[in-house]
Amino acid sequence: MTKRDNSIVLFHEKQVRRYWDEGNELWYFSVVDVIEILTDSSIPRRYWSDLKGKLKKEGSEVYEKIVHFKLTAPDGKKRDTDCFSSEDLLRVIQSIPSPKAEPFKLWLAKVGYERIEETEDPELAMERVMQTYLKKGYSKNWINQRLKSIEIRKELTDEWKERGMKEGLEYAILTDEITKAWAGKSVKQYKHFKGLKKQNLRDNMSNLELVLNMLAEASTTEISKKQKPKGMQQNKVVAQKGWRVAKQARKELEEQTGESIVSSQNAKHLQNKEKKELK
């Protein structure tokens, strides 16, 4: 990805400046650029200033989510720029009375309705995931593995919750322990190895990588159910026992094949492989 790709993205065939926050693994977008496109305002900074004041007066939570990054201005100089993550930017768009913003509002309403439907019938969620992966070009065999990995991951996080672990940081710490051990890389290192940023790591794993990751997580779940660990340290010990099973399986398989299971290939390679096989 070039420096230009890292700093600019096309939106309605017009440029929007953006910034990749490595620490939070999030893209942030210049809100002034988006407002200029959606409103056709000749003075988007004033429009944003008025809207920002309105949001603040209304006590909108999104106002507190504004972050500043030095982005390159039209004159070539870097200046502090109000930016939002994708999620918060969509919330701002809902406050913009513009015909160009209407498609986004309709899309958000549709997504909200679909999520409510999926709460009532979880099978709809699985079908949606299946169709999404098919459209992206994954093979049905890979998709079946991926859906199974989602099920196994859910069982693990349910078990962590039962053991008093908190969603977010503590889940991430334990996941890192498991991944680092069987794959030899932390989640961040693994993503960097595959050339990823915001993308989901599992969506970029090969079948064998998914299988070994599932083995590590399923083993951790079963051991945890038997040993009932308490606190982070005991849960780490259980995670270490779980990943040893997958690490041994990886070692034996690599000895038989002479190839590393952990690959730098990502979703693009998986999808291209599927296309070639279909020809």
C-alpha positions as CSV (number, residue, x, y, z in Angstrom):
1,M,0.0,0.0,0.0
2,T,1.5,3.4,-1.0
3,K,1.7,6.4,1.2
4,R,-1.1,8.0,-0.9
5,D,-3.3,4.9,-0.3
6,N,-2.7,5.3,3.4
7,S,-3.7,9.0,3.5
8,I,-6.5,9.4,0.9
9,V,-9.6,7.3,0.0
10,L,-12.2,8.0,-2.7
11,F,-15.7,8.7,-1.6
12,H,-18.4,9.6,-4.2
13,E,-15.3,9.9,-6.6
14,K,-13.9,12.7,-4.4
15,Q,-10.9,12.5,-2.1
16,V,-11.3,12.1,1.7
17,R,-8.2,12.3,3.9
18,R,-7.7,9.5,6.4
19,Y,-5.3,8.3,9.0
20,W,-4.4,4.8,10.2
21,D,-4.1,4.6,14.0
22,E,-1.8,1.7,14.5
23,G,-2.4,1.5,18.3
24,N,-6.2,1.3,18.0
25,E,-6.1,-0.4,14.6
26,L,-8.7,2.0,13.3
27,W,-9.1,4.3,10.2
28,Y,-10.0,7.9,11.0
29,F,-11.5,10.1,8.4
30,S,-11.5,13.9,7.9
31,V,-15.1,15.0,8.8
32,V,-14.7,18.3,6.9
33,D,-14.0,16.4,3.7
34,V,-17.0,14.2,4.1
35,I,-19.3,17.1,4.9
36,E,-18.0,19.0,1.8
37,I,-19.0,16.0,-0.4
38,L,-22.4,15.3,1.2
39,T,-23.5,19.0,1.4
40,D,-21.8,20.6,-1.6
41,S,-21.0,23.4,0.8
42,S,-18.5,26.0,-0.4
43,I,-17.6,26.6,3.3
44,P,-17.6,23.1,4.8
45,R,-15.5,24.2,7.8
46,R,-18.2,26.6,8.8
47,Y,-20.9,24.0,8.2
48,W,-18.9,21.6,10.5
49,S,-18.4,24.3,13.1
50,D,-22.1,24.9,13.3
51,L,-23.0,21.2,13.3
52,K,-20.3,20.6,16.0
53,G,-21.8,23.3,18.1
54,K,-25.3,21.8,17.7
55,L,-24.0,18.3,18.6
56,K,-22.3,19.7,21.7
57,K,-25.4,21.6,22.8
58,E,-27.6,18.5,22.4
59,G,-25.1,16.5,24.5
60,S,-24.4,14.1,21.7
61,E,-21.8,11.4,22.7
62,V,-20.3,11.6,19.2
63,Y,-19.0,15.1,20.0
64,E,-16.7,13.6,22.6
65,K,-15.3,11.1,20.0
66,I,-13.6,13.8,17.9
67,V,-9.9,13.1,17.5
68,H,-7.2,15.2,15.9
69,F,-4.5,14.1,13.4
70,K,-2.2,16.2,11.3
71,L,-3.4,15.7,7.8
72,T,-2.0,17.2,4.6
73,A,-4.1,20.3,3.6
74,P,-4.6,21.4,-0.1
75,D,-1.7,23.8,0.3
76,G,0.6,20.8,1.1
77,K,1.0,21.7,4.8
78,K,0.0,19.4,7.6
79,R,-2.6,20.8,10.0
80,D,-4.6,19.4,12.9
81,T,-7.9,18.0,11.5
82,D,-11.1,16.9,13.2
83,C,-11.5,13.2,12.5
84,F,-13.9,10.4,13.3
85,S,-13.7,6.6,13.1
86,S,-16.0,4.9,10.6
87,E,-18.6,4.2,13.3
88,D,-18.7,7.8,14.7
89,L,-18.6,9.2,11.2
90,L,-21.8,7.3,10.3
91,R,-23.4,8.8,13.4
92,V,-22.5,12.3,12.3
93,I,-23.9,11.6,8.8
94,Q,-27.3,10.9,10.4
95,S,-27.3,14.5,11.6
96,I,-26.7,16.0,8.1
97,P,-29.9,16.9,6.2
98,S,-28.7,16.2,2.7
99,P,-30.1,14.0,-0.2
100,K,-26.6,12.6,-0.5
101,A,-26.7,11.5,3.1
102,E,-30.0,9.7,2.7
103,P,-28.6,6.4,1.3
104,F,-26.4,6.1,4.4
105,K,-29.4,6.7,6.6
106,L,-31.5,4.1,4.8
107,W,-28.6,1.6,4.9
108,L,-28.2,2.1,8.7
109,A,-31.9,1.6,9.2
110,K,-31.8,-1.6,7.1
111,V,-28.8,-2.9,9.1
112,G,-30.5,-2.1,12.4
113,Y,-33.7,-4.0,11.3
114,E,-31.6,-7.0,10.2
115,R,-29.8,-7.2,13.5
116,I,-33.1,-7.1,15.4
117,E,-34.4,-9.9,13.2
118,E,-31.2,-12.0,13.8
119,T,-31.7,-11.6,17.5
120,E,-35.0,-13.4,17.2
121,D,-33.6,-16.0,14.8
122,P,-29.8,-16.6,15.0
123,E,-29.9,-18.8,11.9
124,L,-30.5,-15.6,9.8
125,A,-27.2,-14.2,11.1
126,M,-25.4,-17.4,10.0
127,E,-27.0,-17.2,6.6
128,R,-26.0,-13.6,6.3
129,V,-22.4,-14.4,7.2
130,M,-22.4,-17.3,4.6
131,Q,-23.7,-15.0,1.8
132,T,-21.2,-12.3,2.7
133,Y,-18.2,-14.7,2.5
134,L,-19.5,-16.2,-0.8
135,K,-19.7,-12.7,-2.3
136,K,-16.2,-12.0,-1.3
137,G,-15.0,-15.1,-3.2
138,Y,-14.2,-17.6,-0.5
139,S,-14.7,-21.4,-1.2
140,K,-17.6,-23.2,0.5
141,N,-15.1,-25.5,2.2
142,W,-13.3,-22.5,3.8
143,I,-16.6,-20.9,4.8
144,N,-17.7,-24.0,6.6
145,Q,-14.4,-24.0,8.5
146,R,-14.8,-20.3,9.3
147,L,-18.3,-20.7,10.6
148,K,-17.1,-23.5,12.8
149,S,-14.4,-21.3,14.1
150,I,-17.0,-18.7,15.1
151,E,-18.9,-21.3,17.0
152,I,-15.7,-22.5,18.8
153,R,-14.7,-19.0,19.6
154,K,-18.1,-18.3,21.1
155,E,-17.8,-21.3,23.3
156,L,-14.4,-20.1,24.5
157,T,-15.5,-16.6,25.3
158,D,-18.6,-17.9,27.1
159,E,-16.2,-20.0,29.2
160,W,-14.0,-17.0,29.9
161,K,-17.1,-15.0,31.0
162,E,-18.0,-17.9,33.3
163,R,-14.6,-17.7,34.9
164,G,-14.9,-13.9,35.5
165,M,-12.8,-12.6,32.6
166,K,-13.9,-9.3,31.2
167,E,-14.7,-8.8,27.5
168,G,-12.3,-6.5,25.8
169,L,-8.8,-6.2,27.2
170,E,-8.7,-9.5,29.2
171,Y,-10.1,-11.5,26.3
172,A,-7.5,-9.9,24.1
173,I,-4.7,-10.8,26.5
174,L,-5.7,-14.4,26.6
175,T,-6.3,-14.6,22.9
176,D,-2.8,-13.2,22.4
177,E,-1.4,-15.9,24.7
178,I,-3.0,-18.7,22.7
179,T,-2.1,-17.2,19.2
180,K,1.5,-16.4,20.2
181,A,2.1,-19.9,21.5
182,W,0.8,-22.1,18.7
183,A,1.6,-19.7,15.8
184,G,4.8,-18.1,17.2
185,K,3.4,-14.6,16.8
186,S,1.1,-12.3,18.7
187,V,-2.1,-11.3,17.0
188,K,-0.6,-7.9,16.0
189,Q,2.6,-9.6,14.7
190,Y,0.5,-12.2,12.8
191,K,-1.6,-9.5,11.2
192,H,1.5,-7.6,10.2
193,F,3.0,-10.8,8.8
194,K,-0.1,-11.1,6.5
195,G,0.0,-7.5,5.5
196,L,-3.3,-6.6,7.4
197,K,-4.5,-3.6,9.2
198,K,-8.2,-3.5,10.3
199,Q,-9.0,-6.8,8.7
200,N,-10.0,-9.8,10.8
201,L,-7.1,-12.2,11.3
202,R,-9.2,-15.3,11.0
203,D,-10.7,-14.1,7.7
204,N,-7.2,-14.2,6.3
205,M,-6.2,-17.7,7.6
206,S,-5.9,-20.8,5.4
207,N,-7.9,-23.9,6.2
208,L,-5.0,-25.4,8.2
209,E,-4.4,-22.2,10.1
210,L,-8.1,-22.1,11.0
211,V,-8.0,-25.7,12.1
212,L,-5.0,-25.2,14.4
213,N,-6.5,-22.0,15.8
214,M,-9.7,-23.9,16.5
215,L,-7.8,-26.8,18.1
216,A,-6.0,-24.3,20.4
217,E,-9.3,-22.6,21.4
218,A,-11.4,-25.7,21.8
219,S,-8.6,-27.4,23.9
220,T,-8.5,-24.3,26.1
221,T,-12.3,-24.3,26.6
222,E,-12.4,-28.0,27.6
223,I,-9.4,-27.7,30.0
224,S,-11.0,-24.6,31.6
225,K,-14.3,-26.4,32.1
226,K,-12.5,-29.2,34.0
227,Q,-10.1,-27.0,36.0
228,K,-12.3,-24.0,36.6
229,P,-9.5,-21.3,36.9
230,K,-9.9,-18.1,38.8
231,G,-8.3,-14.8,37.9
232,M,-6.1,-13.8,35.0
233,Q,-3.1,-15.8,36.0
234,Q,-4.9,-19.1,36.4
235,N,-6.7,-18.5,33.1
236,K,-3.3,-17.8,31.4
237,V,-2.0,-21.2,32.7
238,V,-5.1,-22.9,31.2
239,A,-4.6,-21.1,27.9
240,Q,-1.0,-22.3,27.9
241,K,-2.1,-25.9,28.3
242,G,-4.6,-25.5,25.5
243,W,-2.2,-24.0,23.0
244,R,0.3,-26.8,23.6
245,V,-2.1,-29.3,22.0
246,A,-2.2,-27.1,18.8
247,K,1.5,-26.4,18.9
248,Q,2.3,-30.1,18.9
249,A,-0.1,-30.8,16.1
250,R,1.5,-28.0,14.1
251,K,5.0,-29.4,14.7
252,E,4.1,-32.9,13.6
253,L,2.2,-31.7,10.5
254,E,5.1,-29.5,9.4
255,E,7.5,-32.4,9.9
256,Q,5.4,-34.5,7.6
257,T,4.9,-31.8,4.9
258,G,8.2,-29.9,5.2
259,E,6.2,-26.6,5.0
260,S,5.2,-24.0,7.6
261,I,1.5,-23.9,8.4
262,V,1.7,-20.2,9.4
263,S,1.6,-18.4,6.1
264,S,1.9,-14.8,5.0
265,Q,-0.9,-15.4,2.5
266,N,-4.1,-13.5,3.2
267,A,-7.7,-13.3,2.0
268,K,-6.6,-12.1,-1.5
269,H,-4.6,-15.3,-2.0
270,L,-7.5,-17.5,-0.7
271,Q,-10.0,-15.8,-3.1
272,N,-7.6,-15.9,-6.1
273,K,-7.0,-19.6,-5.4
274,E,-10.7,-20.2,-5.5
275,K,-11.1,-18.3,-8.8
276,K,-8.3,-20.3,-10.4
277,E,-9.9,-23.6,-9.3
278,L,-13.2,-22.6,-10.8
279,K,-11.7,-21.9,-14.2
